[in-house]
Amino acid sequence: AKKRLWGKLLEFRREIGEASWCILGDFNVVCHGKERRVVNMDPTTSQAIEINHFDQFLREADLEDLRFLGRRFTWYHPNDVSMNRIDIVLVSRSESWCGGGGGVSLDTSEECFRPLSLDSQGRRVGLGSKTV
């Protein structure tokens, strides 16, 4: 299902050409091993392969993971045995916020509705976000 979604997003990327774009949501994959913490378990080979496939998708789509400010993980297992950063904001590499110190701040509330704030070199954009 993940690779099918990534394929559709790559098709969309080809349709829009060089236009800047932004995608945000729960990708159910991490960009780096440090974004997943599992108690008493080392990262598996399949997780490393999945990270490599997602990284390849990001390069092909000319997208960059916009770093988070504040909370490190976005999903927590109810008994705290694992934590992941699976909610991701991806932006065009060519956008000014990628290299200009921009970031994403997420509210730390446990509700399904979370405010999202993008900061692109001092230009703040606030969005309402709903987890579905």
N, CA, C and O atoms as a MOPAC input file, in Angstrom:
PM7 MOZYME 1SCF
protein

 N      0.82100 1    -1.19900 1     0.00000 1
 C      0.00000 1     0.00000 1     0.00000 1
 C      0.86400 1     1.26200 1     0.00000 1
 O      0.54100 1     2.24400 1    -0.66800 1
 N      1.97400 1     1.22600 1     0.76200 1
 C      2.85100 1     2.40000 1     0.82900 1
 C      3.46100 1     2.68900 1    -0.53500 1
 O      3.43200 1     3.82200 1    -1.01500 1
 N      4.01800 1     1.64000 1    -1.15600 1
 C      4.67500 1     1.84700 1    -2.44900 1
 C      3.67900 1     2.27800 1    -3.52100 1
 O      4.02400 1     3.04000 1    -4.42400 1
 N      2.43800 1     1.78800 1    -3.41800 1
 C      1.40200 1     2.20400 1    -4.37000 1
 C      1.12300 1     3.69900 1    -4.21100 1
 O      1.00000 1     4.42100 1    -5.20000 1
 N      1.02500 1     4.15900 1    -2.95800 1
 C      0.82600 1     5.58600 1    -2.69700 1
 C      1.99700 1     6.39300 1    -3.23300 1
 O      1.80000 1     7.41400 1    -3.89200 1
 N      3.22100 1     5.93900 1    -2.95400 1
 C      4.39000 1     6.66700 1    -3.42900 1
 C      4.40000 1     6.73900 1    -4.95100 1
 O      4.78300 1     7.76200 1    -5.51900 1
 N      3.98100 1     5.65900 1    -5.61800 1
 C      3.90100 1     5.66300 1    -7.07300 1
 C      2.90400 1     6.68800 1    -7.58500 1
 O      3.17600 1     7.39400 1    -8.55600 1
 N      1.74500 1     6.77200 1    -6.93300 1
 C      0.74100 1     7.76600 1    -7.33700 1
 C      1.25600 1     9.18000 1    -7.11200 1
 O      0.99800 1    10.07400 1    -7.91700 1
 N      1.98000 1     9.38300 1    -6.02400 1
 C      2.53800 1    10.71300 1    -5.76300 1
 C      3.60200 1    11.07000 1    -6.79600 1
 O      3.70900 1    12.23000 1    -7.19400 1
 N      4.38900 1    10.08900 1    -7.23600 1
 C      5.38100 1    10.34900 1    -8.28300 1
 C      4.69800 1    10.69600 1    -9.60500 1
 O      5.17100 1    11.56200 1   -10.34100 1
 N      3.58400 1    10.02100 1    -9.90700 1
 C      2.81500 1    10.36500 1   -11.10900 1
 C      2.32600 1    11.80700 1   -11.02400 1
 O      2.42100 1    12.56100 1   -11.99300 1
 N      1.80500 1    12.18300 1    -9.86500 1
 C      1.33800 1    13.55400 1    -9.67400 1
 C      2.49200 1    14.53500 1    -9.84200 1
 O      2.31900 1    15.59800 1   -10.43900 1
 N      3.66000 1    14.19000 1    -9.32300 1
 C      4.83600 1    15.05800 1    -9.44500 1
 C      5.16200 1    15.29700 1   -10.91900 1
 O      5.46000 1    16.42100 1   -11.32200 1
 N      5.10300 1    14.24100 1   -11.70800 1
 C      5.38900 1    14.39600 1   -13.14000 1
 C      4.34500 1    15.29300 1   -13.81300 1
 O      4.67000 1    16.05000 1   -14.72700 1
 N      3.08900 1    15.20500 1   -13.35700 1
 C      2.02000 1    16.03000 1   -13.93400 1
 C      2.21300 1    17.51300 1   -13.64400 1
 O      1.90700 1    18.35100 1   -14.49200 1
 N      2.71400 1    17.84900 1   -12.46600 1
 C      2.84000 1    19.26800 1   -12.10500 1
 C      4.17200 1    19.86300 1   -12.52900 1
 O      4.38700 1    21.06600 1   -12.37500 1
 N      5.06400 1    19.04700 1   -13.05500 1
 C      6.33600 1    19.55900 1   -13.54500 1
 C      7.20900 1    20.11500 1   -12.43500 1
 O      7.41100 1    19.47200 1   -11.40500 1
 N      7.72200 1    21.31000 1   -12.65500 1
 C      8.66500 1    21.92200 1   -11.71800 1
 C      7.99500 1    22.72000 1   -10.60600 1
 O      8.68200 1    23.36700 1    -9.81600 1
 N      6.68700 1    22.68500 1   -10.53300 1
 C      5.97400 1    23.45700 1    -9.50200 1
 C      6.36300 1    22.98300 1    -8.10200 1
 O      6.62000 1    21.79900 1    -7.88700 1
 N      6.40200 1    23.91600 1    -7.16000 1
 C      6.66700 1    23.56800 1    -5.76800 1
 C      5.45200 1    22.87100 1    -5.18300 1
 O      4.31500 1    23.16400 1    -5.55400 1
 N      5.70100 1    21.94700 1    -4.26600 1
 C      4.58900 1    21.25300 1    -3.63900 1
 C      4.92900 1    20.84200 1    -2.22600 1
 O      6.09400 1    20.80400 1    -1.83100 1
 N      3.89100 1    20.53600 1    -1.47300 1
 C      4.02500 1    20.16900 1    -0.07100 1
 C      3.01500 1    19.06300 1     0.23300 1
 O      1.85300 1    19.14800 1    -0.16500 1
 N      3.46000 1    18.03900 1     0.93100 1
 C      2.59200 1    16.92900 1     1.32600 1
 C      2.78400 1    16.71900 1     2.81900 1
 O      3.91400 1    16.72000 1     3.30900 1
 N      1.68700 1    16.53800 1     3.54300 1
 C      1.83900 1    16.22500 1     4.95400 1
 C      0.85100 1    15.16200 1     5.36200 1
 O     -0.26700 1    15.09800 1     4.85000 1
 N      1.27600 1    14.32900 1     6.28800 1
 C      0.38700 1    13.28600 1     6.77400 1
 C      1.12600 1    12.15400 1     7.44900 1
 O      2.33300 1    12.22100 1     7.68400 1
 N      0.37700 1    11.11300 1     7.75500 1
 C      0.90400 1     9.91200 1     8.38700 1
 C      1.35500 1     8.96400 1     7.28500 1
 O      0.53000 1     8.30000 1     6.65900 1
 N      2.65100 1     8.89800 1     7.04700 1
 C      3.19400 1     8.03600 1     6.00500 1
 C      3.47800 1     6.62800 1     6.51500 1
 O      3.80500 1     5.74100 1     5.72600 1
 N      3.35800 1     6.41100 1     7.82400 1
 C      3.60700 1     5.11300 1     8.45100 1
 C      4.97500 1     4.55500 1     8.07400 1
 O      5.14800 1     3.34800 1     7.90400 1
 N      5.92900 1     5.45000 1     7.95100 1
 C      7.32000 1     5.09900 1     7.68900 1
 C      8.17100 1     6.23000 1     8.25700 1
 O      7.72500 1     7.37500 1     8.32800 1
 N      9.38600 1     5.90700 1     8.65800 1
 C     10.27400 1     6.94700 1     9.16600 1
 C     11.34000 1     7.24900 1     8.12200 1
 O     11.65900 1     6.40700 1     7.28300 1
 N     11.88600 1     8.45300 1     8.18200 1
 C     12.93100 1     8.85300 1     7.23800 1
 C     14.31600 1     8.40300 1     7.69900 1
 O     15.20700 1     8.17200 1     6.88200 1
 N     14.48600 1     8.28300 1     9.00800 1
 C     15.78100 1     7.92200 1     9.59500 1
 C     15.54200 1     6.97600 1    10.77000 1
 O     14.50800 1     7.05500 1    11.43500 1
 N     16.49300 1     6.08800 1    11.02300 1
 C     16.35700 1     5.14000 1    12.11700 1
 C     16.15400 1     5.78900 1    13.47100 1
 O     15.49800 1     5.21500 1    14.34000 1
 N     16.71100 1     6.98600 1    13.66700 1
 C     16.58300 1     7.66300 1    14.96700 1
 C     15.16000 1     8.16600 1    15.22300 1
 O     14.84700 1     8.60600 1    16.33000 1
 N     14.30200 1     8.10100 1    14.20300 1
 C     12.91100 1     8.53800 1    14.36100 1
 C     12.00900 1     7.40100 1    14.82800 1
 O     10.79200 1     7.56300 1    14.91300 1
 N     12.59700 1     6.27400 1    15.12400 1
 C     11.84300 1     5.12600 1    15.64000 1
 C     12.58500 1     4.61800 1    16.86900 1
 O     13.78600 1     4.34900 1    16.81700 1
 N     11.86800 1     4.49200 1    17.95600 1
 C     12.46500 1     3.95600 1    19.17600 1
 C     11.59300 1     2.81200 1    19.67200 1
 O     10.40400 1     2.98200 1    19.94000 1
 N     12.21500 1     1.64300 1    19.78800 1
 C     11.52100 1     0.46400 1    20.29100 1
 C     12.32500 1    -0.06200 1    21.46800 1
 O     13.53000 1    -0.28500 1    21.34800 1
 N     11.67000 1    -0.26300 1    22.60100 1
 C     12.34800 1    -0.73900 1    23.79800 1
 C     12.87200 1    -2.15100 1    23.56000 1
 O     12.14100 1    -3.01600 1    23.07800 1
 N     14.14600 1    -2.38100 1    23.90100 1
 C     14.79200 1    -3.69900 1    23.81400 1
 C     14.75800 1    -4.30700 1    22.41900 1
 O     14.59500 1    -5.51800 1    22.27500 1
 N     14.91100 1    -3.48700 1    21.40200 1
 C     14.91100 1    -4.03600 1    20.04700 1
 C     15.75200 1    -3.15300 1    19.13700 1
 O     15.57800 1    -1.93500 1    19.10600 1
 N     16.66200 1    -3.77500 1    18.39600 1
 C     17.46000 1    -3.05400 1    17.41700 1
 C     16.68200 1    -2.97800 1    16.11100 1
 O     15.82600 1    -3.82200 1    15.84400 1
 N     16.97800 1    -1.96000 1    15.29200 1
 C     16.28500 1    -1.85900 1    14.00200 1
 C     16.51500 1    -3.12400 1    13.16500 1
 O     17.62000 1    -3.66700 1    13.13500 1
 N     15.47400 1    -3.57600 1    12.49800 1
 C     15.58500 1    -4.77900 1    11.67600 1
 C     16.05500 1    -4.42200 1    10.27300 1
 O     16.02300 1    -3.26200 1     9.86300 1
 N     16.48800 1    -5.43600 1     9.55700 1
 C     16.90800 1    -5.23900 1     8.17200 1
 C     15.74300 1    -4.73600 1     7.33000 1
 O     15.93100 1    -3.87000 1     6.47500 1
 N     14.53900 1    -5.26600 1     7.55700 1
 C     13.38200 1    -4.83000 1     6.76400 1
 C     13.07000 1    -3.35600 1     7.01100 1
 O     12.65100 1    -2.64900 1     6.09500 1
 N     13.27200 1    -2.88700 1     8.25000 1
 C     13.05800 1    -1.46400 1     8.53200 1
 C     14.08300 1    -0.61300 1     7.79500 1
 O     13.74300 1     0.44800 1     7.27100 1
 N     15.33100 1    -1.06400 1     7.75000 1
 C     16.37400 1    -0.33000 1     7.03200 1
 C     16.06400 1    -0.28800 1     5.53500 1
 O     16.26800 1     0.73900 1     4.88800 1
 N     15.57800 1    -1.38900 1     4.99000 1
 C     15.21000 1    -1.43100 1     3.57000 1
 C     14.05800 1    -0.46900 1     3.30000 1
 O     14.06700 1     0.25000 1     2.30100 1
 N     13.05900 1    -0.45300 1     4.19600 1
 C     11.92100 1     0.45800 1     4.03200 1
 C     12.37500 1     1.91700 1     4.06000 1
 O     11.89200 1     2.73400 1     3.27500 1
 N     13.30200 1     2.24400 1     4.96200 1
 C     13.83400 1     3.60800 1     5.03400 1
 C     14.54000 1     3.95400 1     3.72900 1
 O     14.37400 1     5.06000 1     3.21300 1
 N     15.32700 1     3.02100 1     3.18600 1
 C     16.02200 1     3.26000 1     1.91400 1
 C     15.03800 1     3.46400 1     0.76500 1
 O     15.25200 1     4.33300 1    -0.08000 1
 N     13.96200 1     2.67400 1     0.72300 1
 C     12.95000 1     2.84200 1    -0.33200 1
 C     12.25800 1     4.19900 1    -0.21100 1
 O     12.00200 1     4.85800 1    -1.21900 1
 N     11.95600 1     4.61600 1     1.01500 1
 C     11.30600 1     5.91100 1     1.21300 1
 C     12.25600 1     7.04100 1     0.81900 1
 O     11.83100 1     8.03400 1     0.22900 1
 N     13.53600 1     6.88900 1     1.14300 1
 C     14.52900 1     7.89400 1     0.75900 1
 C     14.62700 1     7.99100 1    -0.76100 1
 O     14.74800 1     9.08900 1    -1.30500 1
 N     14.57700 1     6.86200 1    -1.44100 1
 C     14.59300 1     6.86600 1    -2.90900 1
 C     13.36600 1     7.59500 1    -3.45200 1
 O     13.48000 1     8.38500 1    -4.38900 1
 N     12.19100 1     7.33600 1    -2.87000 1
 C     10.96900 1     8.03800 1    -3.27100 1
 C     11.14000 1     9.54800 1    -3.09400 1
 O     10.77800 1    10.32000 1    -3.98100 1
 N     11.69200 1     9.97300 1    -1.95000 1
 C     11.87700 1    11.40800 1    -1.69800 1
 C     12.77700 1    12.04100 1    -2.75600 1
 O     12.49900 1    13.14000 1    -3.23500 1
 N     13.85600 1    11.34600 1    -3.12000 1
 C     14.76600 1    11.89000 1    -4.13900 1
 C     14.07900 1    11.99100 1    -5.49800 1
 O     14.20500 1    13.00500 1    -6.18500 1
 N     13.35000 1    10.93900 1    -5.88800 1
 C     12.65500 1    10.95100 1    -7.17800 1
 C     11.57800 1    12.02600 1    -7.22600 1
 O     11.34600 1    12.62800 1    -8.27500 1
 N     10.92300 1    12.26700 1    -6.10400 1
 C      9.84400 1    13.26200 1    -6.04800 1
 C     10.38000 1    14.66100 1    -5.77800 1
 O      9.61000 1    15.62000 1    -5.72600 1
 N     11.68900 1    14.78400 1    -5.60600 1
 C     12.32500 1    16.06900 1    -5.29100 1
 C     11.71400 1    16.68200 1    -4.02600 1
 O     11.42700 1    17.87800 1    -3.97000 1
 N     11.52400 1    15.82600 1    -3.01000 1
 C     10.94800 1    16.27200 1    -1.74400 1
 C     11.97100 1    16.15100 1    -0.63200 1
 O     12.88600 1    15.32800 1    -0.68400 1
 N     11.79200 1    16.98700 1     0.36600 1
 C     12.65800 1    16.97700 1     1.53800 1
 C     11.78700 1    16.95800 1     2.78200 1
 O     10.75200 1    17.62100 1     2.83800 1
 N     12.21300 1    16.20000 1     3.77100 1
 C     11.51800 1    16.12800 1     5.05200 1
 C     11.79200 1    17.42400 1     5.81100 1
 O     12.94000 1    17.73700 1     6.12600 1
 N     10.73800 1    18.16600 1     6.09900 1
 C     10.87700 1    19.40800 1     6.85500 1
 C     10.95000 1    19.04100 1     8.32700 1
 O     10.02100 1    18.44400 1     8.87000 1
 N     12.03100 1    19.39000 1     8.96100 1
 C     12.26200 1    18.94900 1    10.34600 1
 C     11.20600 1    19.48300 1    11.30000 1
 O     10.58900 1    20.52000 1    11.05800 1
 N     11.01500 1    18.75600 1    12.37900 1
 C     10.06400 1    19.16600 1    13.41000 1
 C     10.77900 1    19.95300 1    14.49000 1
 O     11.94400 1    19.70200 1    14.79500 1
 N     10.07700 1    20.89200 1    15.05300 1
 C     10.54900 1    21.63600 1    16.21200 1
 C      9.72300 1    21.16000 1    17.40100 1
 O      8.50700 1    21.01100 1    17.28500 1
 N     10.34900 1    20.92600 1    18.51200 1
 C      9.59300 1    20.47900 1    19.68600 1
 C      9.54100 1    18.97400 1    19.77200 1
 O     10.57500 1    18.30700 1    19.79100 1
 N      8.35200 1    18.44300 1    19.82400 1
 C      8.13100 1    17.01500 1    20.05300 1
 C      8.86400 1    16.15400 1    19.02500 1
 O      8.74500 1    16.37700 1    17.82000 1
 N      9.62300 1    15.17000 1    19.51300 1
 C     10.44800 1    14.34500 1    18.63300 1
 C      9.65300 1    13.24900 1    17.92600 1
 O      9.92400 1    12.94700 1    16.76400 1
 N      8.68200 1    12.65400 1    18.60500 1
 C      7.90000 1    11.56100 1    18.04000 1
 C      6.44800 1    11.99000 1    17.88600 1
 O      5.96500 1    12.84600 1    18.62700 1
 N      5.75100 1    11.39100 1    16.91700 1
 C      4.34600 1    11.74700 1    16.68100 1
 C      3.39700 1    10.59500 1    16.97000 1
 O      2.18000 1    10.78400 1    16.95700 1
 N      3.92300 1     9.41000 1    17.22800 1
 C      3.08500 1     8.26300 1    17.58300 1
 C      3.73700 1     7.52400 1    18.73600 1
 O      4.94200 1     7.27300 1    18.73300 1
 N      2.92500 1     7.18100 1    19.71700 1
 C      3.40500 1     6.46400 1    20.89700 1
 C      2.52800 1     5.24100 1    21.12900 1
 O      1.30200 1     5.34400 1    21.08900 1
 N      3.13900 1     4.08600 1    21.37000 1
 C      2.38100 1     2.89300 1    21.74900 1
 C      1.78400 1     3.15100 1    23.13100 1
 O      2.44000 1     3.77400 1    23.96600 1
 N      0.56200 1     2.69200 1    23.39900 1
 C     -0.09000 1     2.97400 1    24.68300 1
 C      0.73900 1     2.61500 1    25.91900 1
 O      0.63600 1     3.29800 1    26.93800 1
 N      1.55500 1     1.56300 1    25.85300 1
 C      2.36600 1     1.22800 1    27.02600 1
 C      3.81400 1     1.71400 1    26.89800 1
 O      4.69600 1     1.25200 1    27.62200 1
 N      4.04700 1     2.64400 1    25.97600 1
 C      5.34600 1     3.29800 1    25.78300 1
 C      6.49300 1     2.35800 1    25.40600 1
 O      7.65200 1     2.67300 1    25.67200 1
 N      6.18900 1     1.20300 1    24.78900 1
 C      7.26800 1     0.31700 1    24.36200 1
 C      7.86700 1     0.75800 1    23.02800 1
 O      8.97300 1     0.34900 1    22.67600 1
 N      7.14300 1     1.58300 1    22.29600 1
 C      7.69800 1     2.08900 1    21.04200 1
 C      7.15700 1     3.47900 1    20.74400 1
 O      6.05100 1     3.84200 1    21.14300 1
 N      7.97800 1     4.24400 1    20.02800 1
 C      7.63900 1     5.60300 1    19.61900 1
 C      8.16600 1     5.80200 1    18.20800 1
 O      9.24400 1     5.31200 1    17.87100 1
 N      7.41100 1     6.52100 1    17.38200 1
 C      7.82000 1     6.77100 1    16.00200 1
 C      7.47400 1     8.19200 1    15.59500 1
 O      6.57200 1     8.81800 1    16.15100 1
 N      8.20600 1     8.67600 1    14.62400 1
 C      7.84500 1     9.93300 1    13.97500 1
 C      7.34700 1     9.57200 1    12.57800 1
 O      8.10900 1     9.57700 1    11.61200 1
 N      6.04900 1     9.25900 1    12.49100 1
 C      5.48000 1     8.81800 1    11.21400 1
 C      4.65300 1     9.90800 1    10.54500 1
 O      4.31200 1     9.79000 1     9.36800 1
 N      4.32700 1    10.96400 1    11.27900 1
 C      3.64400 1    12.11200 1    10.67300 1
 C      4.73100 1    13.00700 1    10.10500 1
 O      5.60100 1    13.48600 1    10.83300 1
 N      4.67400 1    13.22600 1     8.80800 1
 C      5.78200 1    13.86600 1     8.10900 1
 C      5.27100 1    15.02800 1     7.26800 1
 O      4.17600 1    14.96900 1     6.70800 1
 N      6.07300 1    16.08300 1     7.18500 1
 C      5.80600 1    17.20400 1     6.28100 1
 C      6.91500 1    17.19000 1     5.23500 1
 O      8.09300 1    17.34100 1     5.55800 1
 N      6.52300 1    17.00800 1     3.98300 1
 C      7.47100 1    16.96400 1     2.87300 1
 C      7.26800 1    18.19100 1     2.00300 1
 O      6.13700 1    18.54300 1     1.67000 1
 N      8.36000 1    18.83900 1     1.63600 1
 C      8.29200 1    20.04100 1     0.80500 1
 C      9.28300 1    19.92300 1    -0.34500 1
 O     10.25600 1    19.17200 1    -0.26900 1
 N      9.02500 1    20.66900 1    -1.40000 1
 C      9.94500 1    20.71400 1    -2.53400 1
 C     11.32000 1    21.14600 1    -2.05600 1
 O     11.44500 1    22.06900 1    -1.25100 1
 N     12.34600 1    20.48100 1    -2.55100 1
 C     13.71400 1    20.83700 1    -2.16000 1
 C     14.05700 1    22.26200 1    -2.57200 1
 O     14.89800 1    22.90600 1    -1.94400 1
 N     13.41900 1    22.74900 1    -3.60800 1
 C     13.73900 1    24.08100 1    -4.11700 1
 C     13.14500 1    25.20500 1    -3.27800 1
 O     13.54600 1    26.35900 1    -3.42600 1
 N     12.18600 1    24.88600 1    -2.38900 1
 C     11.55700 1    25.93600 1    -1.57700 1
 C     12.56400 1    26.54800 1    -0.61200 1
 O     13.46300 1    25.86200 1    -0.12600 1
 N     12.41000 1    27.83500 1    -0.33600 1
 C     13.35900 1    28.55400 1     0.51200 1
 C     13.38800 1    28.04200 1     1.93700 1
 O     14.41000 1    28.18700 1     2.60700 1
 N     12.28500 1    27.43500 1     2.44200 1
 C     12.29900 1    27.00500 1     3.83400 1
 C     13.18600 1    25.78700 1     4.05500 1
 O     13.54500 1    25.49500 1     5.19500 1
 N     13.54800 1    25.07200 1     3.00000 1
 C     14.35300 1    23.86300 1     3.19400 1
 C     15.74800 1    24.17000 1     3.70900 1
 O     16.25500 1    23.45500 1     4.57300 1
 N     16.36300 1    25.19800 1     3.20800 1
 C     17.71000 1    25.51700 1     3.65000 1
 C     17.78500 1    26.74900 1     4.51100 1
 O     18.87500 1    27.16300 1     4.90600 1
 N     16.64500 1    27.34800 1     4.81200 1
 C     16.65700 1    28.61500 1     5.51900 1
 C     16.23800 1    28.56200 1     6.96300 1
 O     15.79900 1    29.57100 1     7.51500 1
 N     16.36200 1    27.40800 1     7.59200 1
 C     16.03500 1    27.33700 1     9.00600 1
 C     14.56200 1    27.19400 1     9.30400 1
 O     14.14100 1    27.43500 1    10.43600 1
 N     13.76500 1    26.80900 1     8.32500 1
 C     12.34500 1    26.60300 1     8.56600 1
 C     12.11500 1    25.34600 1     9.37100 1
 O     13.02000 1    24.53100 1     9.54800 1
 N     10.90000 1    25.19500 1     9.85500 1
 C     10.58200 1    24.00700 1    10.62200 1
 C      9.09500 1    23.89100 1    10.83900 1
 O      8.32500 1    24.76400 1    10.43700 1
 N      8.69800 1    22.81400 1    11.47300 1
 C      7.30100 1    22.53800 1    11.75400 1
 C      7.13700 1    22.36600 1    13.24800 1
 O      7.91100 1    21.65600 1    13.89000 1
 N      6.12400 1    23.01900 1    13.80200 1
 C      5.80300 1    22.85300 1    15.21800 1
 C      4.46200 1    22.15700 1    15.33300 1
 O      3.48600 1    22.56700 1    14.70500 1
 N      4.41300 1    21.10200 1    16.13600 1
 C      3.16600 1    20.38900 1    16.39300 1
 C      2.76900 1    20.58200 1    17.84300 1
 O      3.61000 1    20.51800 1    18.73900 1
 N      1.49700 1    20.81600 1    18.06900 1
 C      0.96300 1    20.87300 1    19.42600 1
 C      1.15600 1    19.50100 1    20.06200 1
 O      1.06800 1    18.48500 1    19.37300 1
 N      1.41500 1    19.46100 1    21.35400 1
 C      1.65800 1    18.19400 1    22.03000 1
 C      0.39800 1    17.56800 1    22.59800 1
 O      0.48200 1    16.58200 1    23.33000 1
 N     -0.76000 1    18.11300 1    22.28300 1
 C     -2.00200 1    17.54100 1    22.80500 1
 C     -2.22200 1    16.14500 1    22.23600 1
 O     -1.66700 1    15.79700 1    21.19400 1
 N     -3.02000 1    15.36200 1    22.91500 1
 C     -3.30100 1    13.99400 1    22.48100 1
 C     -4.56600 1    13.90600 1    21.63800 1
 O     -4.97500 1    12.80300 1    21.27400 1
 N     -5.18700 1    15.00900 1    21.32100 1
 C     -6.42100 1    14.99900 1    20.54700 1
 C     -6.13100 1    14.72400 1    19.08200 1
 O     -4.99400 1    14.84500 1    18.62600 1
 N     -7.17400 1    14.35400 1    18.35200 1
 C     -7.01600 1    14.08700 1    16.92300 1
 C     -6.77200 1    15.36000 1    16.12400 1
 O     -6.13900 1    15.31400 1    15.07000 1
 N     -7.26100 1    16.48300 1    16.60800 1
 C     -7.05700 1    17.74400 1    15.91000 1
 C     -5.80300 1    18.39800 1    16.45700 1
 O     -5.67900 1    18.60800 1    17.66400 1
 N     -4.87900 1    18.71600 1    15.57300 1
 C     -3.63800 1    19.32700 1    16.01800 1
 C     -3.32900 1    20.52300 1    15.13600 1
 O     -3.36500 1    20.41400 1    13.91100 1
 N     -3.02500 1    21.65900 1    15.74100 1
 C     -2.61300 1    22.79400 1    14.91600 1
 C     -1.21500 1    22.55600 1    14.36400 1
 O     -0.37400 1    21.93500 1    15.01400 1
 N     -0.98300 1    23.04700 1    13.18500 1
 C      0.30800 1    22.90900 1    12.53800 1
 C      0.75800 1    24.28800 1    12.11900 1
 O     -0.02400 1    25.06300 1    11.56900 1
 N      2.00600 1    24.59800 1    12.37400 1
 C      2.53600 1    25.90500 1    12.01700 1
 C      3.81100 1    25.71500 1    11.21500 1
 O      4.75500 1    25.08500 1    11.69200 1
 N      3.85100 1    26.25300 1     9.99900 1
 C      5.05200 1    26.21800 1     9.17200 1
 C      5.74000 1    27.56300 1     9.25700 1
 O      5.09000 1    28.60700 1     9.20000 1
 N      7.05500 1    27.53900 1     9.39500 1
 C      7.82200 1    28.77300 1     9.46800 1
 C      8.85300 1    28.74700 1     8.35300 1
 O      9.76700 1    27.92300 1     8.36600 1
 N      8.71100 1    29.63600 1     7.39900 1
 C      9.63000 1    29.71800 1     6.28200 1
 C     10.35300 1    31.05100 1     6.34500 1
 O      9.86800 1    32.05800 1     5.82800 1
 N     11.50300 1    31.05100 1     6.97300 1
 C     12.31900 1    32.26100 1     7.11400 1
 C     11.49600 1    33.42800 1     7.63100 1
 O     11.49900 1    34.51400 1     7.05000 1
 N     10.79600 1    33.19300 1     8.72100 1
 C     10.02800 1    34.26400 1     9.34000 1
 C      8.61700 1    34.41200 1     8.82400 1
 O      7.83000 1    35.16000 1     9.40300 1
 N      8.27000 1    33.71700 1     7.74300 1
 C      6.89800 1    33.76100 1     7.21800 1
 C      6.14500 1    32.58300 1     7.81400 1
 O      6.39800 1    31.43700 1     7.44000 1
 N      5.23100 1    32.84300 1     8.72900 1
 C      4.50800 1    31.76700 1     9.40000 1
 C      3.17900 1    31.50700 1     8.70000 1
 O      2.46200 1    32.43100 1     8.31700 1
 N      2.87900 1    30.24500 1     8.54700 1
 C      1.60700 1    29.83600 1     7.96600 1
 C      0.96800 1    28.86700 1     8.94700 1
 O      1.56300 1    27.83900 1     9.27100 1
 N     -0.22100 1    29.17000 1     9.42200 1
 C     -0.90600 1    28.27700 1    10.35600 1
 C     -1.97200 1    27.47900 1     9.63500 1
 O     -2.69400 1    28.01600 1     8.79500 1
 N     -2.07400 1    26.21600 1     9.95500 1
 C     -3.05100 1    25.34000 1     9.32700 1
 C     -3.79200 1    24.56700 1    10.39800 1
 O     -3.24000 1    24.30500 1    11.46700 1
 N     -5.01900 1    24.20300 1    10.13200 1
 C     -5.72900 1    23.26600 1    10.99000 1
 C     -5.57800 1    21.88300 1    10.39200 1
 O     -5.74300 1    21.71200 1     9.18400 1
 N     -5.27100 1    20.91000 1    11.19900 1
 C     -5.01000 1    19.57100 1    10.70600 1
 C     -5.89700 1    18.58100 1    11.43200 1
 O     -6.07900 1    18.68600 1    12.64500 1
 N     -6.45000 1    17.62400 1    10.71100 1
 C     -7.29900 1    16.60700 1    11.32700 1
 C     -6.74300 1    15.23100 1    11.01500 1
 O     -6.49900 1    14.90000 1     9.85500 1
 N     -6.54400 1    14.43500 1    12.04500 1
 C     -6.10500 1    13.06600 1    11.86200 1
 C     -7.31100 1    12.21600 1    11.52000 1
 O     -8.32000 1    12.25300 1    12.22400 1
 N     -7.21500 1    11.44700 1    10.43800 1
 C     -8.33400 1    10.58800 1    10.05300 1
 C     -7.90300 1     9.13400 1    10.01300 1
 O     -8.71200 1     8.25800 1     9.70800 1

